[in-house]
Amino acid sequence: MGVADPEKVATGDLPEITPGSQLRLDVDFTEGVAVLHAAGEIDVVTAPAFERKLTELAALCGTSTLVADLLDVQFLSSAGLAVLMRTADELEGRSRFLIVADGPATARPMVLVGLAEALEIFPTVEAALSTV
Amino acid sequence: MSHQGRQAPPPASVHTGGGDRCLCLDGLPADLTALAPIRHRLAQFAREIGLPADTTGDMLLATYEALANVAEHAYPPGEPGTYDLHAVDRPEGVLTVSIVDRGTWKPEADNSRTRRGRGIRLMHACSDSARVETGDEGTRIHLQWNYGTDRTSLPESEQQVEP
């Protein structure tokens, strides 16, 4: 997959809709920063697609910054939390990994299992990008 | 989506007698890919009983984590099993979700490499009470939320104490 056509990434060949659980993944590139907008449900079934997309973007954006926008995620289970932690582990020391989350469906589970201390979490995409 | 028939909504019964409101789903497949429809059905039940939004989020997450554990670990690979899910809402604002399987319970340990193993911690953190009873015949998981206004069932130790 070529870096020259980043729009292709947003509509890649990943199965974005899985039976039962729905997860939509769209990508924005702004000044070398990749923002992955997730919308829907991140559970055991959809977490692998979420992880594949993050891994793909981590490879694309090299030493830059990767933002995961979860504002339109209505459900985030421990499978999704594990993906966020593995991605943060993967990027440690070479890229920043910023998470945008707010409210009971996403920010709350992260706080409950102690991820809020381990990850950089912002309430809006703008707030995350302002630190880049 | 070609297996739509197999993914049909489970048969459900909602009783409203005696003041209690119940959602009873029996013989559900212990299969990870079949959990989302159950979660959606529980969300509908939460709307039907007027469960507050924050309690609904906690209930859906805690129950999902319990069900994911059942689907992943209760039965050996290639040996499909089933479980029963009963949600009972009492008029005083106490919601209980019980999950009963005929398999084994295996809580996943925290793993620093795969970063998995937070499911059971979430199940406890997102409920007012979580109890797992294991036995030869299977596992019973009881989750409870106390969302009523008088919250009379709160243990005394949780009351505010003047410093």
Interface residues (C-beta under 8 A of the other chain):
Chain A: T18 P19 G20 S21 E41 D43 V44 V45 F75 L76 S77 S78 A79 L81 A82 M85 R86 D89 P104 A105 R108 P109 L112 V113
Chain B: M1 H3 Q7 L32 T33 A34 L35 A36 P37 R39 A53 D54 G57 D58 L60 L61 Y64 E65 A68 A71 E72 T114 R115 R116 G117 R118 G119 R121 L122 A125 C126
